[in-house]
Amino acid sequence: MQYIVAGAGPAGVVACETIRKLDKESAITLIGAEPEPPYSRMAIPYLLSEKIAEQGTFLRKTAGYYEQLNIKLVHNRVTGLNAADNSLQLDNGEQLKYDRLLLATGATPINPPIPGVDLEGVRHCWTLKDAREIAARAKTGSSVVLMGAGFIGCIILESLVKRGVKLTVVERGDRMVPRMMDDTAGNMLKEWCEDKGVRVLTSHSVTAIEKSDPLSVILDSGERLHADLVISATGVRSNIDFLQQSELETDQGILVNSFLQTSHPAVYAAGDAAQGRDFSTGEFTVQAIQPTAVEHGRIAAVNMVQNNCLTHQGSLNMNVLDTLGLISSSFGQWMGVDGGDAVCFVDKTRYKYLNLQFKDDVLVGISSLGHTENIGVARGLIRGQLALGKWKQRLQKNPERLMEAWLACSMGIA
Ligand SMILES: Cc1cc2nc3c(=O)[nH]c(=O)nc-3n(C[C@H](O)[C@H](O)[C@H](O)COP(=O)(O)OP(=O)(O)OC[C@H]3O[C@@H](n4cnc5c(N)ncnc54)[C@H](O)[C@@H]3O)c2cc1C
């Protein structure tokens, strides 16, 4: 049997390891388009804040790790798929045959459609190559403009501040992390950042970037910002362009069933490239977070080896951020559900916020600021779909009693 895994990120690496655990003999080839050993994008902020060196971002750090598992690592780009004859085309013209294929090619940042976005000094923060260029320009005292205060933007924000730059964040939405927090929490996070010396312009967009000395960033208000570096963090899209001629069904990402199998039975998909099942809604969406990529990679691999024996129940959407010392999180249906109930506890002076969303007596979503101790517990309650019974009312009176609720419900004494 020949297994090929296209994409050497967390989804691809976990898939290869899982295949090898289940099948000691077959050939496994892992193809990554980037020159470095497989690494974690999630670790890039730590690299930028100089907590780790580049090797610290590598997903597996032992020398010879892939060789020892008899996984052949190929650095090349997949440019086409012919599912009818089980073959892949590589950028160097080579054609590879597979019996089972996993597509785990991740996502790519979207370029906002504004003039000047291709200028030197304007970058994404997505790859190790990006990180090197950012590190070269983001020096103490340099002026940096960050476009986008979503999840990825906020993660980068922290490391830029640690590098001592003068930072301005421009966000089109009316608050920070608009897809993770409501108005109140998103604006509390904004105040927190401003208090730490970051200029945050919400409800503003960049309309153009011009080459001057160094760069001029023009806002919709007419204001001009000078910048040594502009970082664009305005969203991502799945890497599926190379599938255009393949007849594989795609939408926002590669369409898969509950076994993470695509419209072609020998081909599976995982991670940011795949449109997998959402645990909360049952809908098939691209989640673009690492825990989902890892879960997909493991389940798809089991199904590739053992012929669809493991159903993917859906991945829980979750985001956890540390923004200059303030921890924020959101899980599941944090924005609430039709006919559901909610409770919200806000203490603006202490930067504490806790919002619980219920459907009947089950917790279906949470968003929080400044509540580290409740994060794991809330996740367990949502994922376990535990009936809260009388604990629902108790939580509505005091949402901070999540730990007690979890203990009571998980022991069946709710
Ligand atoms: C700065 C930053 C911080 C992040 N922080 C977090 C976080 O705190 N929490 C979290 O959950 N998520 C975080 N993420 C998102 C997380 O990194 C992704 O969700 C995760 O990497 C997805 O894993 P993946 O394996 O699907 O794709 P990727 O990690 O993107 O890997 C895809 C792989 O496919 C390769 N590839 C692409 N196209 C081709 C092709 N045509 N042929 C061959 N190979 C190809 C790429 O080179 C890469 O090796 C962060 C992302 C960034 C950029």
Ligand as a Chemical Component Dictionary entry (heavy atoms), coordinates in Angstrom:
data_LIG
# 
_chem_comp.id                   LIG 
_chem_comp.type                 NON-POLYMER 
_chem_comp.pdbx_formal_charge   0 
_chem_comp.three_letter_code    LIG 
# 
loop_
_chem_comp_atom.comp_id 
_chem_comp_atom.atom_id 
_chem_comp_atom.alt_atom_id 
_chem_comp_atom.type_symbol 
_chem_comp_atom.charge 
_chem_comp_atom.model_Cartn_x 
_chem_comp_atom.model_Cartn_y 
_chem_comp_atom.model_Cartn_z 
_chem_comp_atom.pdbx_ordinal 
LIG C1  C1  C 0 0.909  33.136 13.572 1  
LIG C2  C2  C 0 -0.138 32.068 13.748 2  
LIG C3  C3  C 0 -0.563 31.739 15.016 3  
LIG C4  C4  C 0 -1.547 30.751 15.194 4  
LIG N1  N1  N 0 -1.968 30.480 16.457 5  
LIG C5  C5  C 0 -2.907 29.550 16.641 6  
LIG C6  C6  C 0 -3.369 29.243 17.952 7  
LIG O1  O1  O 0 -2.928 29.840 18.940 8  
LIG N2  N2  N 0 -4.320 28.280 18.087 9  
LIG C7  C7  C 0 -4.810 27.601 17.021 10 
LIG O2  O2  O 0 -5.642 26.727 17.200 11 
LIG N3  N3  N 0 -4.411 27.889 15.758 12 
LIG C8  C8  C 0 -3.472 28.840 15.553 13 
LIG N4  N4  N 0 -3.070 29.127 14.277 14 
LIG C9  C9  C 0 -3.684 28.419 13.145 15 
LIG C10 C10 C 0 -3.006 27.055 12.964 16 
LIG O3  O3  O 0 -1.644 27.251 12.796 17 
LIG C11 C11 C 0 -3.617 26.315 11.773 18 
LIG O4  O4  O 0 -4.980 26.106 12.000 19 
LIG C12 C12 C 0 -2.907 24.983 11.573 20 
LIG O5  O5  O 0 -1.561 25.183 11.212 21 
LIG C13 C13 C 0 -3.604 24.149 10.507 22 
LIG O6  O6  O 0 -2.882 22.977 10.304 23 
LIG P1  P1  P 0 -2.874 22.268 8.869  24 
LIG O7  O7  O 0 -1.982 21.082 9.033  25 
LIG O8  O8  O 0 -4.250 22.086 8.396  26 
LIG O9  O9  O 0 -2.232 23.339 7.877  27 
LIG P2  P2  P 0 -0.814 24.070 7.881  28 
LIG O10 O10 O 0 -0.199 24.114 9.220  29 
LIG O11 O11 O 0 -1.023 25.346 7.159  30 
LIG O12 O12 O 0 0.080  23.113 6.990  31 
LIG C14 C14 C 0 -0.182 22.970 5.619  32 
LIG C15 C15 C 0 1.017  22.354 4.967  33 
LIG O13 O13 O 0 0.728  22.146 3.591  34 
LIG C16 C16 C 0 1.772  22.633 2.798  35 
LIG N5  N5  N 0 1.196  22.937 1.486  36 
LIG C17 C17 C 0 0.350  23.919 1.118  37 
LIG N6  N6  N 0 0.030  23.812 -0.176 38 
LIG C18 C18 C 0 0.687  22.723 -0.635 39 
LIG C19 C19 C 0 0.775  22.097 -1.888 40 
LIG N7  N7  N 0 0.106  22.535 -2.958 41 
LIG N8  N8  N 0 1.566  21.010 -2.011 42 
LIG C20 C20 C 0 2.257  20.517 -0.945 43 
LIG N9  N9  N 0 2.210  21.072 0.265  44 
LIG C21 C21 C 0 1.418  22.158 0.413  45 
LIG C22 C22 C 0 2.321  23.802 3.581  46 
LIG O14 O14 O 0 3.621  24.118 3.159  47 
LIG C23 C23 C 0 2.270  23.191 4.983  48 
LIG O15 O15 O 0 3.360  22.330 5.168  49 
LIG C24 C24 C 0 -2.076 30.089 14.067 50 
LIG C25 C25 C 0 -1.637 30.422 12.780 51 
LIG C26 C26 C 0 -0.673 31.397 12.623 52 
LIG C27 C27 C 0 -0.213 31.755 11.241 53 
# 
loop_
_chem_comp_bond.comp_id 
_chem_comp_bond.atom_id_1 
_chem_comp_bond.atom_id_2 
_chem_comp_bond.value_order 
_chem_comp_bond.pdbx_ordinal 
LIG C1  C2  SING 1  
LIG C2  C3  SING 2  
LIG C2  C26 DOUB 3  
LIG C3  C4  DOUB 4  
LIG C4  N1  SING 5  
LIG C4  C24 SING 6  
LIG N1  C5  DOUB 7  
LIG C5  C6  SING 8  
LIG C5  C8  SING 9  
LIG C6  O1  DOUB 10 
LIG C6  N2  SING 11 
LIG N2  C7  SING 12 
LIG C7  O2  DOUB 13 
LIG C7  N3  SING 14 
LIG N3  C8  DOUB 15 
LIG C8  N4  SING 16 
LIG N4  C9  SING 17 
LIG N4  C24 SING 18 
LIG C9  C10 SING 19 
LIG C10 O3  SING 20 
LIG C10 C11 SING 21 
LIG C11 O4  SING 22 
LIG C11 C12 SING 23 
LIG C12 O5  SING 24 
LIG C12 C13 SING 25 
LIG C13 O6  SING 26 
LIG O6  P1  SING 27 
LIG P1  O7  DOUB 28 
LIG P1  O8  SING 29 
LIG P1  O9  SING 30 
LIG O9  P2  SING 31 
LIG P2  O10 DOUB 32 
LIG P2  O11 SING 33 
LIG P2  O12 SING 34 
LIG O12 C14 SING 35 
LIG C14 C15 SING 36 
LIG C15 O13 SING 37 
LIG C15 C23 SING 38 
LIG O13 C16 SING 39 
LIG C16 N5  SING 40 
LIG C16 C22 SING 41 
LIG N5  C17 SING 42 
LIG N5  C21 SING 43 
LIG C17 N6  DOUB 44 
LIG N6  C18 SING 45 
LIG C18 C19 SING 46 
LIG C18 C21 DOUB 47 
LIG C19 N7  SING 48 
LIG C19 N8  DOUB 49 
LIG N8  C20 SING 50 
LIG C20 N9  DOUB 51 
LIG N9  C21 SING 52 
LIG C22 O14 SING 53 
LIG C22 C23 SING 54 
LIG C23 O15 SING 55 
LIG C24 C25 DOUB 56 
LIG C25 C26 SING 57 
LIG C26 C27 SING 58 
# 
